[in-house]
Every structure is written in structure tokens, then in C-alpha cells.
């Protein structure tokens, strides 16, 4: 039996649908700039979170000085909060507006995919990553697009978001209950997006990332092997206040003979390249390596 939404859930949902329209009318660049102001404040006063960010950045960039580290962490806070604030706007603006906010590059890598096979879209928590679910209609392909996601505790808002994404042409599959449906979707030739760059806990494979062991999800390679489909890395980088580039990297296949650990190792060079090249755009505010203590 499904739990009924609480009064608090209903009030939160009502507040959301009430605010969506006025927020959608605001310029996305204004929301982004508003977020950057919050980011500057957070960088100054959220000491524990700042320590986590700087510890992450030092692992990725061990050569930088303390001054450079401070400046880079400031930029991470600025962009992260700017992009998070933008999602409040880009989640409810029109599809026509999305076309003005996102530039999609290297679409030939999508067009070249086998129509009879699925594809894993390897996503990262970077830029306005939520906007990728709004770009389905902008892709030069007839292949359906879906994504694995973490369902929200508020079932009313969760259902609202899923319905909105269906209207955009994409489907959402919960990480646990939706895995069977996601597999069917992939088997049927769909492109399934999976965020892969955060700590995966006990469900992940422990491997060195930038020389330090961490938990990495094996799900992309497991599904790629099972359904004989390519993995296509995708990046979303901030190019201006409230504007982003969505880039498709070169797709690759995972040999079926590799075990789970060896297959997951294939993700590491890609993750390191993206995290290094787009360091200030990555969402570093989580404890990626589960570092004990702080700087």
C-alpha cells in the first residue's frame, strides 16, 4: 500500500506549482546570477562544506597552491549555486526557450548510433545537468531517451516532474524499482542516461580515481555488456550566465569478456578527463572520496 502524502508534502507541492509560472517568466541569466550570490555567501560561511570542496579539488589538482585552491573553490561555489538556481527556471520554461539556452555539439555521434541497439549516456553532475532531460526534442534521432534518477520523497512532486519530462519526450526510471523497466527500455533501443560521478557506497566498485580509492558505480558497464550497446559520455558546461553547451564525446564499447571490476576501470580515464578539464563546473560539494576530517 502506497503511503499517502502528508499535509507538508501537499503544501510543498502547492507552493511549487504556484511558483513555477512566475519563475519561468524570469530570465534564466538572472536566476543564475542570483545563485552565484548565494554561492559566494556559502563559500564564506559554510566552512565544513568548503573544506570538502577544497579536499576534492586538491585530489584532482595536487599541484595547485593554497591561493589557487581558494580561488578555484570560490569558482566552484559560484557556478554550482548558479546552476542549481537555474534549474528552478529551466525545469519549467518552454521547449522553445530551452533551444535558446542550450547549444548541442557533435550530434553526429548520436546520429551514428545503431537504431536497433540501446545506448548508455554517461552523465556527470556538472553545469546544469538537469537540463539534459529537457533537450530530447533537440536531438537529431528517433531513439527514445530516458534516465535513471533518485525518486523524491515527496511523491506529488516526484510524479509532477516525471509527467513534465514525459511531455518533453524523456522517461525517468527510479534507481531501485525502475531498474527492470529501464532494462526493457535499453533493450528496445533507448538511450539511457546514468549519472556516474558520485560516490556509490557499498553498491560500487572500489577503484583509484586520481590516485585515491573511491566507490564507482559499475551500472553503466554492466548494462552496456548485457545489451551489447555503446557508452556515450555527455558533458554540460557553463558558457555564460544561464547558458550551456551539451557535448557528446566519442562513444566506446565495453568488451563482454571483462569482469565487473575491469570493465568499470574503463570509466576512470573518462571521468578523470572530464573532472580535470571542467573542474570548476563539476559539483564538488559532496564528499566524493568520503574523506575523513578536513583540510
C-alpha positions in Angstrom: 0.0 0.0 0.0 1.4 3.4 -1.0 1.9 6.0 1.7 -0.5 8.9 1.4 1.2 12.4 1.0 1.4 14.3 4.3 0.0 17.8 4.7 3.5 19.1 4.5 4.0 17.3 1.1 0.8 18.7 -0.2 1.7 22.3 0.9 5.1 22.0 -0.7 3.6 20.7 -3.9 1.1 23.5 -4.0 3.9 26.0 -3.4 5.9 24.5 -6.3 3.1 24.6 -8.9 2.2 28.2 -7.7 5.8 29.4 -8.2 6.5 27.6 -11.4 4.8 30.1 -13.7 6.4 33.3 -12.4 9.8 31.6 -12.1 9.5 30.5 -15.8 9.0 34.1 -16.8 12.2 35.3 -15.3 15.4 35.4 -17.4 17.4 32.3 -16.8 20.6 34.5 -16.6 19.0 36.4 -13.6 18.4 33.1 -11.7 21.9 32.0 -12.4 23.4 35.3 -11.1 21.1 35.1 -8.1 22.5 31.7 -7.4 26.1 32.9 -7.7 25.5 35.4 -4.9 24.3 32.6 -2.7 27.4 30.7 -3.7 29.7 33.4 -2.6 27.9 33.6 0.8 28.0 29.9 1.2 31.7 29.8 0.4 32.4 32.3 3.2 30.3 30.8 5.9 29.8 27.1 5.2 33.2 26.1 6.5 32.7 22.3 6.6 31.3 22.3 3.0 34.2 24.5 1.8 36.6 22.0 3.4 35.0 19.1 1.5 35.2 21.0 -1.8 38.8 22.0 -1.3 39.8 18.5 -0.3 38.2 17.2 -3.5 39.9 19.8 -5.6 43.3 19.1 -4.1 43.0 15.5 -5.1 42.2 16.4 -8.6 44.8 19.2 -8.7 47.6 18.3 -6.3 49.9 20.8 -7.9 48.0 24.0 -7.2 48.9 26.4 -4.4 46.8 27.3 -1.5 45.8 30.6 -3.1 44.9 28.9 -6.4 42.9 26.4 -4.4 40.9 29.1 -2.6 40.2 30.8 -5.9 39.1 27.6 -7.6 36.8 26.6 -4.7 35.2 30.1 -4.9 34.5 29.5 -8.6 33.1 26.0 -7.8 30.7 27.5 -5.2 29.8 30.3 -7.6 29.0 28.0 -10.6 27.4 25.3 -8.5 24.9 27.6 -6.8 24.3 29.5 -10.1 23.5 26.2 -11.9 21.3 24.9 -9.1 19.3 28.1 -9.0 19.0 27.9 -12.8 17.3 24.5 -12.5 14.3 26.2 -10.8 13.8 28.1 -14.1 14.9 25.6 -16.8 12.7 22.9 -15.3 9.6 24.8 -16.2 10.4 27.1 -19.2 9.1 26.3 -22.7 10.8 24.0 -25.1 11.4 27.0 -27.3 13.3 28.7 -24.5 15.4 25.6 -24.0 16.6 25.9 -27.6 17.9 29.4 -26.7 19.7 28.2 -23.6 21.5 25.1 -24.8 23.9 24.6 -27.7 24.3 20.9 -28.6 27.6 19.9 -30.2 28.8 16.7 -32.0 25.3 15.4 -32.8 26.7 13.2 -35.5 27.8 10.9 -32.7 24.1 10.4 -31.8 23.0 10.1 -35.4 25.6 7.4 -36.0 24.2 5.1 -33.3 22.6 1.7 -34.3 18.8 2.1 -34.3 18.3 -1.5 -33.2 20.5 -1.2 -30.1 20.4 0.9 -27.0 23.0 3.3 -25.7 24.2 4.4 -22.3 24.5 8.2 -21.9 27.3 8.7 -19.3 26.4 11.9 -17.4 28.2 13.9 -14.8 27.0 16.3 -12.1 28.3 19.3 -13.9 26.8 22.6 -15.2 23.0 22.5 -15.3 22.9 18.7 -15.6 19.1 18.6 -15.1 18.6 20.5 -18.3 19.7 17.4 -20.3 16.2 15.9 -19.7 14.7 18.9 -21.4 16.8 18.5 -24.6 15.3 15.3 -26.0 13.4 17.1 -28.8 16.6 18.9 -29.8 18.4 15.7 -30.7 18.7 14.5 -34.3 17.5 11.0 -33.5 14.3 9.0 -33.3 15.7 6.9 -30.5 13.8 7.3 -27.2 15.6 8.9 -24.3 15.3 8.0 -20.6 17.3 8.4 -17.4 17.9 6.7 -14.1 17.2 9.0 -11.2 16.7 9.1 -7.4 12.9 9.4 -6.7 11.9 12.3 -4.5 10.4 11.6 -1.0 7.5 13.9 -1.9 5.5 11.6 -4.2 3.4 14.5 -5.5 6.4 16.5 -6.7 8.1 13.3 -8.0 5.0 12.5 -10.1 4.8 16.1 -11.3 8.4 16.0 -12.5 8.0 12.7 -14.2 4.9 13.9 -16.1 6.7 17.0 -17.2 9.6 15.0 -18.5 7.3 12.7 -20.5 5.9 15.8 -22.2 9.5 16.7 -23.1 9.9 13.3 -24.7 12.0 11.6 -22.0 11.3 9.0 -19.3 12.5 8.6 -15.8 13.3 5.3 -14.1 13.8 5.0 -10.3 17.2 3.5 -9.3 15.6 0.6 -7.5 12.0 -0.1 -8.5 12.6 1.2 -12.0 15.6 -0.9 -13.0 13.6 -3.6 -14.7 11.7 -1.0 -16.8 15.0 0.7 -17.6 16.5 -2.5 -18.9 13.5 -3.1 -21.1 13.8 0.4 -22.4 17.5 -0.1 -23.2 16.8 -3.5 -24.8 14.3 -1.8 -27.0 16.9 0.6 -28.4 16.5 3.5 -26.0 19.3 5.9 -24.8 19.5 5.6 -21.1 21.3 8.4 -19.1 23.1 7.4 -15.9 24.9 9.9 -13.6 28.1 8.2 -12.7 30.5 10.6 -10.9 29.4 10.5 -7.3 30.4 8.1 -4.5 28.4 4.8 -4.9 28.8 3.3 -1.4 28.7 -0.4 -1.0 27.0 -0.9 -4.4 30.0 0.4 -6.2 33.4 -1.0 -7.2 36.4 0.4 -5.2 39.0 1.8 -7.6 41.5 4.6 -7.7 40.3 7.9 -9.1 43.1 10.5 -9.4 45.2 8.0 -7.4 42.8 7.8 -4.4 40.4 4.9 -3.9 36.7 5.6 -4.1 33.5 3.8 -4.9 32.4 3.9 -8.6 29.1 2.6 -9.9 29.5 -0.4 -12.3 25.9 0.0 -13.6 26.8 1.7 -16.9 29.3 -1.0 -17.9 27.1 -3.9 -16.7 24.2 -2.7 -18.8 26.5 -2.0 -21.8 27.8 -5.5 -21.6 24.4 -7.1 -21.1 22.7 -5.4 -24.0 25.8 -5.0 -26.3 25.4 -1.3 -26.5 27.9 1.6 -26.6 28.6 4.1 -23.8 28.4 7.7 -24.9 29.9 10.3 -22.5 28.0 13.6 -22.3 29.2 16.9 -20.7 27.2 20.0 -19.9 29.5 23.0 -19.4 28.5 26.6 -18.4 29.4 29.1 -21.2 27.6 32.2 -19.9 25.2 33.1 -17.1 22.2 30.8 -17.8 23.6 29.2 -20.9 25.2 25.8 -21.5 26.9 23.7 -24.1 25.9 20.0 -24.3 28.7 18.0 -25.9 28.7 14.3 -27.0 32.1 12.6 -26.6 33.3 9.7 -28.6 31.3 6.5 -27.9 33.0 3.3 -26.8 32.1 -0.4 -26.3 32.9 -2.5 -23.2 34.3 -6.0 -24.1 32.0 -8.7 -22.8 34.8 -10.8 -21.5 35.8 -8.2 -18.9 34.7 -8.8 -15.3 32.8 -6.1 -13.4 36.0 -4.5 -11.9 38.0 -4.5 -15.1 35.0 -3.1 -17.1 34.5 -0.3 -14.5 38.1 0.7 -14.9 37.3 1.8 -18.4 35.3 4.7 -17.0 38.2 6.1 -14.9 40.1 7.8 -17.8 36.9 9.4 -19.0 35.9 10.6 -15.5 39.4 12.0 -14.8 39.4 13.8 -18.2 36.0 15.4 -17.6 36.6 16.3 -14.0 40.0 17.8 -14.8 39.1 19.8 -17.9 35.8 21.1 -16.4 36.9 21.3 -12.8 35.1 24.5 -11.9 31.9 23.2 -13.4 31.8 19.9 -11.5 29.5 19.7 -8.4 32.2 19.1 -5.8 30.0 19.9 -2.8 29.6 16.2 -2.0 32.2 14.0 -0.3 33.4 12.3 -3.4 36.1 10.3 -1.8 34.4 10.1 1.6 37.4 11.9 3.2 37.6 11.7 6.9 38.5 15.0 8.5 39.1 18.2 6.6 42.0 20.4 5.3 
